[in-house]
Amino acid sequence: MLPGMFRRILVANRGEIAVRVLRTARELGIEVVAVCSEADRDALHVRMADHAVVLGGPAPADSYLRTDRILDAAAATGAEAIHPGYGFLAENAGFADAVRDAGLVFVGPSGDAIRRMGDKIAAREAAAAADVPVVPGINQEGADAEALVRFAREIGFPVMLKAAAGGGGKGIRIVRDEKELAEAAKLASAEARGAFGDGRVYLEKFVTRPRHVEVQILADRHGKVVSYGERECSVQRRHQKLVEETPCAALTEATRADMCEAARRVTAAIGYEGAGTVEFLFSEGEFYFLEMNTRLQVEHAITEEVYGVDLVAEQLRVASGEAANDPGEARGAAIEVRINAEDPATFFPSLGTIERLRLPGGLGVRVDSALYPGLEVTPYYDSMLAKLIVWAPTRDAAISKMLRSLGELRIAGVMTSVPVAAKALRSEPFRSGDYDTGILEKIADQPGIAASLDSDIAAIAAAFAKAGGLLARGSASPTSNANGNAAEGVRPWVLGARRGGMR
């Protein structure tokens, strides 16, 4: 264990990110407490942890969103800090405050910083105050339909209505003429109120051919802010990312430097601490502040590959009071594909049990997952099963390596998004680097793309369509302990210590 580092932390999450944090913590000599729902007793992060605590029922509201039970688990196991991962309570200001009020360290920013940047309107104001360009827009709060129409006329249609407290593509409406605006504002507000309990929306100029480019930052409690370059996240469907890469093929070195400086500036202006991501829209040589995610991003792995850094280790170092390290030089190119349990044609969730699994390998290939044969994919949680990450000296080599790796991947029992990702990677817009956030819609009906998939990827898709039945409930549990007793056999609430990790 490093001097001053935590002795034991609790990871308030599940699945791939819980395993990811656990591995780094173990390398640093830190013990890890896993938490889980009843549905996740057999999960890999539970199996690998030093200690495990059952929080409650399978629904997130009964388990992973229960601040009180997470804090009780931390107290019962002697955890000194809580890492929130991403999703669930990771960007919940009240949770960050409660962790600190309990005398524990929250591995992330303050509740005040989360509140400020979690509110899209307040975040825009913070960016503008830090002299960071924002998309021209107006807050609907206090503005009637006539005011919205006047402003839309001023900046020109199309415009976009967005939820102030939103995320994940909810509460967003693109409006192409003023006849649609009043009704669209009502619908966006209603959707935002239903999804986030906050009906505020704001209007901004719709940027044509936007690219979604984000900057990874790390800030310490001493006021130092560093940036680890940018990531391109424009391969999206309904604002959900599918393929990410670094570096962004569209940026000049001068624009890259300006964007990273803008990200550091807004981060410093709000007194931020920890890892975070400042997101921008990039179009026609200009960039505009979009939002800030006050946590580790799903796609952080590609930044790790090009910078040779462990961002989770940096999070833990900074949270323990150390200064942020200066990043080294970026090298090569990295691409990440999210492997989601989804029907590739409809993007509806695909449920079932992982019956067979073969992961790709080779130099420069990394798989972050919590998968194992027998894992039941339930409707309770996010559909992401794994992240496939590749690194190569050049972008073209990284694309080839990713396609080869996708061809090796075998997941039977559920359908996945693999065919869609492969289709995007093979498309001319992606290969040329000249693409935007509408790439998936543009290539959806492009002739020849589907036929160009490797035969083994096509075979995977066919297998997905046929696979599906659930394994018998009586099969051996992957979390059985050394005595052969399944997790359900230990005392309720605390599953117990697993010294030495996974058995």
Secondary structure, DSSP 8 states (H G I E B T S, - for coil): --TT--SEEEE---HHHHHHHHHHHHHTT-EEEEEEEGGGTT-HHHHHSSEEEEEESSSGGGTTT-HHHHHHHHHHHT--EEE--SSTTTT-HHHHHHHHHTT-EESS--HHHHHHHHSHHHHHHHHHHTT--B--EEE-TT--HHHHHHHHHHH-S-EEEEETT--TTTT-EEE-SHHHHHHHHHHHHHHHHHHHS---EEEEE--SS-EEEEEEEEE-TTS-EEEEEEEEEEEEETTEEEEEEES-TT--HHHHHHHHHHHHHHHHHTT--EEEEEEEEEETTEEEEEEEE-S--TTHHHHHHHHT--HHHHHHHHHTT----------SEEEEEEEESB-TTT--B--EE--EEE---STTEEEEE---TT-EE-TTS-SEEEEEEEEESSHHHHHHHHHHHHHH-EEESS--SHHHHHHHHHSHHHHHT---TTHHHHHTT-TTTGGGS-HHHHHHHHHHHH------TTS--TT--TTS--GGGS-SSEEEE-TTS--
